Amino acid sequence: MYGSCTRLRASGATGTVALLLLAGCSSSDGGAGKNPAATADQRPRGDGPYWVNPEGSAARQAAAYAKDGEPGDAELIRRIAEQPVAEWLRPDDPRGAAQGLTEAAERAGREAVLVLYNIPHRDCGQFSQGGAADGDAYRAWLDGVAQGIGDRRATVVLEPDAVLHLVDGCTPRKYHAERYGLLKGAVERLKRQPGTTVYLDAGNAGWQSPDALFEPLRRAGIEAADGFAVNVSNFRTTAESTDFGKRLSAKVGGKPFVIDTSRNGNGPYEGGDPAEAWCNPPGRALGEPPTTETGDELVDAYLWIKRPGESDGECRGGPKAGDWWPAYARELARAKK
């Protein structure tokens, strides 16, 4: 639709998960250790089953602001810290990372939301480039993740951008067959875990039409998945995303879907260069809090898949993709209606 994979690319890679297994805690952003002041309570069970990481970037930032005598900023950041956000799982130790996160969630009586973002040739060499070295490395990494999850409950969003970058031509054609096989295999491997729910990423309402997506999703294993995810790391409104998801669902056997509402409170950015509408756009806001009470039987949940306050990349003064950016986090929280 936009002719370039940079225009509405669903960026959103985050920092590596660093696990502190001996301490029985985890940090999703490379934190150096346990900070007793950086805590967040779990949400009421009626809001959904998802785990709030008590030591995430936002929780630690809110604690730091409070300690420094900045209660206004602390309150803003708590609007993020008090919500369950996804853990982008790209560590060197996939089994240990997945185990640590799901065990922490289980101890709290909740389930972790994990994003797997390690497909070879990821992000077409852009801000979040990287991924596994080859197909064999990816399959070994994926197997480690699955073993780490074990029989604990987890919701997995599988490989943001991976299908869409096949459709829009961003990923060279010579890698297409391998990627389809890896995605299909990943769905099947994860579904061998009894408590794992898998949503295959399907882009956003501003990127490609359902007519262009349903056959690629079929090749990528949507039939064996629990559903698909839309609007990951993007800003399309919930209403627009719901309409898009329903039209796509009708073409893939009525599969349900989840919507990333982390930063869609003010919808997409419409000023400046459209090619940069996805990258740290100003004036955006937090969207609906994560919940399974969506009022629509096809929408399984609203999730915060992109971690609000983490940079999309080195644009508009931001740090590298996935780094915590307090100023942007405050802006998102302040603009929330």
Residue pairs with C-beta under 8 A, 6 or more apart in sequence:
1 206
1 207
1 208
1 209
2 8
2 168
2 206
2 207
2 274
4 168
4 170
4 275
5 124
5 126
5 164
5 165
5 168
5 169
5 170
6 126
6 275
7 274
7 275
7 277
7 278
8 204
8 206
8 207
8 234
8 277
8 278
9 123
9 126
9 161
9 170
9 278
10 160
10 161
10 164
10 201
10 203
10 204
10 207
10 231
10 232
10 233
10 234
10 278
11 123
11 126
11 127
11 128
11 161
11 233
11 278
11 279
11 312
11 313
11 321
12 88
12 128
12 160
12 232
12 233
12 305
12 306
12 307
12 310
12 312
12 321
12 322
13 88
13 90
13 117
13 122
13 123
13 127
13 128
13 130
13 321
13 322
14 28
14 29
14 88
14 90
14 307
14 310
14 322
15 28
15 29
15 30
15 88
15 310
15 322
15 323
15 324
16 30
16 90
16 91
16 92
17 26
17 27
17 28
17 87
17 88
17 89
17 90
17 91
17 97
17 100
17 101
18 26
18 27
18 29
18 30
18 31
18 91
19 26
19 27
19 91
19 93
19 96
19 97
19 100
19 101
20 26
20 27
20 33
20 34
20 100
21 96
21 99
21 100
23 33
23 34
24 104
25 34
25 55
25 104
26 53
26 55
26 87
26 97
26 100
26 101
26 104
27 55
27 56
28 53
28 56
28 57
28 87
28 88
28 101
28 307
29 56
29 57
29 310
29 324
31 55
31 57
31 60
34 55
35 55
35 60
35 63
37 63
37 66
37 67
38 54
38 55
38 56
38 59
38 60
38 62
38 63
39 54
39 55
39 59
39 63
40 52
40 53
40 54
40 56
40 58
40 59
40 78
40 81
40 82
41 52
41 54
41 82
42 51
42 52
42 108
42 109
42 110
43 50
43 52
43 82
43 83
43 84
43 289
43 290
45 109
46 293
47 289
47 290
47 291
47 292
47 293
48 84
48 290
48 291
48 292
48 293
48 301
49 110
49 111
49 153
49 292
50 84
50 110
50 111
50 112
50 113
50 155
50 290
50 301
50 303
51 84
51 104
51 105
51 108
51 110
51 111
51 112
51 113
52 81
52 82
52 83
52 84
52 108
52 110
53 59
53 84
53 85
53 87
53 104
56 81
56 85
56 307
57 307
57 309
57 310
57 324
58 77
58 78
58 80
58 81
58 85
58 308
58 309
58 329
59 81
61 77
61 81
61 309
61 324
61 326
61 329
62 74
62 75
62 77
62 78
62 81
63 74
65 71
65 73
65 74
65 77
66 74
73 330
76 329
76 330
76 333
76 334
77 309
77 326
77 329
77 330
77 333
79 286
79 333
79 336
80 286
80 308
80 309
80 329
80 332
80 333
83 289
83 290
83 304
84 110
84 113
84 290
84 303
84 304
85 113
85 262
85 290
85 304
85 305
85 307
85 308
86 113
86 114
86 115
86 157
86 303
86 304
86 305
86 306
86 307
87 101
87 112
87 113
87 114
87 115
88 115
88 117
88 307
88 322
89 97
89 98
89 101
89 114
89 115
89 116
89 117
89 118
89 145
90 117
90 118
90 130
91 97
93 144
94 141
94 142
94 144
94 145
94 148
95 144
95 145
95 147
95 148
96 148
97 145
97 148
98 114
98 144
98 145
98 146
98 147
98 148
98 149
98 154
99 147
99 148
99 149
99 150
100 148
101 112
101 114
102 111
102 112
102 114
102 148
102 149
102 150
102 152
102 153
102 154
103 152
104 112
105 111
105 112
105 152
105 153
105 154
106 152
106 153
111 152
111 153
111 154
111 155
111 195
112 154
112 155
113 154
113 155
113 156
113 157
113 303
113 305
114 145
114 149
114 154
114 155
114 156
114 157
115 156
115 157
115 160
115 232
115 305
116 142
116 145
116 156
116 157
116 158
116 159
116 186
117 128
117 131
117 159
117 160
118 130
118 131
118 132
118 138
118 141
118 142
118 159
119 131
119 132
119 138
119 159
119 162
119 179
119 182
119 183
120 131
120 132
120 133
120 134
120 135
120 137
120 138
120 175
120 178
120 179
120 182
121 131
121 171
121 172
121 175
121 179
122 128
122 129
122 130
122 131
122 161
122 162
123 129
123 130
123 131
123 161
123 165
124 165
124 170
124 171
126 313
127 279
127 312
127 313
127 314
127 315
127 320
127 321
128 313
128 321
128 322
131 138
132 138
132 141
135 178
135 181
135 182
138 182
138 186
139 182
139 185
139 189
142 185
142 186
142 189
142 190
143 189
145 190
146 189
146 190
146 192
146 193
146 196
149 156
149 190
149 193
149 195
149 196
150 193
151 193
151 194
151 195
152 195
153 195
153 196
153 197
154 193
154 195
154 196
154 197
155 196
155 197
155 199
155 301
155 303
156 190
156 196
156 197
156 198
156 199
157 199
157 201
157 229
157 232
157 258
157 303
157 305
158 183
158 186
158 187
158 190
158 198
158 199
158 200
158 201
158 225
159 183
159 186
159 200
159 201
160 201
160 229
160 232
160 233
160 305
161 201
161 203
162 179
162 183
162 201
162 220
163 183
163 200
163 201
163 202
163 203
163 213
163 216
163 217
163 220
164 201
164 202
164 203
164 207
164 208
164 213
165 171
166 176
166 179
166 180
166 216
167 203
167 208
167 212
167 213
167 216
168 207
168 208
171 179
179 220
180 216
180 219
180 220
183 200
183 220
183 221
184 219
184 220
184 221
184 224
185 221
186 221
187 198
187 200
187 220
187 221
187 222
187 224
187 225
188 221
188 224
190 196
190 198
191 198
191 224
191 225
197 226
198 225
198 226
199 225
199 226
199 227
199 228
199 229
199 257
199 258
199 300
200 217
200 220
200 221
200 222
200 225
200 227
200 228
200 229
201 228
201 229
201 232
202 213
202 217
202 228
202 229
202 230
202 245
202 248
202 257
203 213
203 230
203 232
204 230
204 231
204 232
204 234
204 236
204 241
204 244
205 230
205 231
205 236
205 240
205 241
205 243
205 244
206 234
206 236
206 268
210 244
210 247
210 248
210 250
210 251
211 251
213 248
213 251
214 248
214 251
214 252
217 228
217 248
217 252
218 252
222 228
222 252
222 253
222 255
223 252
223 253
225 255
226 255
226 256
226 300
227 255
227 256
227 257
227 258
227 300
228 245
228 248
228 249
228 252
228 255
228 257
228 258
229 257
229 258
229 259
229 260
229 303
229 305
230 236
230 241
230 244
230 245
230 248
230 257
230 258
230 259
230 260
231 241
231 259
231 260
231 261
231 264
232 260
232 305
232 306
233 260
233 278
233 305
233 306
233 312
234 260
234 263
234 264
234 268
234 278
234 306
235 263
235 264
235 266
235 267
235 268
235 269
235 277
235 278
235 281
235 284
236 244
236 264
236 267
236 268
237 264
237 267
237 268
238 259
238 261
238 264
238 287
238 288
238 302
240 267
241 259
241 264
242 259
242 296
242 299
245 257
245 259
245 298
245 299
246 298
248 257
249 255
249 256
249 257
249 298
254 298
256 297
256 298
256 299
256 300
257 298
257 299
257 300
258 299
258 300
258 301
258 302
258 303
258 305
259 294
259 299
259 301
259 302
259 303
260 303
260 304
260 305
260 306
261 287
261 288
261 289
261 290
261 302
261 303
261 304
262 286
262 287
262 303
262 304
262 305
262 306
262 307
262 308
263 284
263 285
263 286
263 287
263 306
263 308
263 332
264 284
264 287
265 284
265 285
265 286
265 287
265 288
265 332
265 335
265 336
265 337
266 283
266 284
266 285
266 335
268 277
268 281
269 277
269 281
269 282
269 283
269 284
270 277
271 282
271 283
276 315
276 316
278 312
279 312
279 313
279 315
279 316
279 318
280 311
280 312
280 313
280 315
280 316
280 317
280 318
280 325
280 328
281 316
282 316
282 331
283 331
283 335
284 331
284 332
284 335
285 332
285 335
285 336
285 337
286 308
286 332
286 333
286 335
286 336
287 302
288 302
289 302
289 304
290 301
290 302
290 303
290 304
291 301
291 302
292 300
292 301
294 300
294 301
294 302
308 329
308 332
308 333
309 324
309 325
309 326
309 328
309 329
309 332
310 322
310 323
310 324
310 325
311 318
311 319
311 320
311 321
311 322
311 323
311 324
311 325
311 328
312 318
312 321
313 320
313 321
314 320
314 321
318 325
318 328
319 325
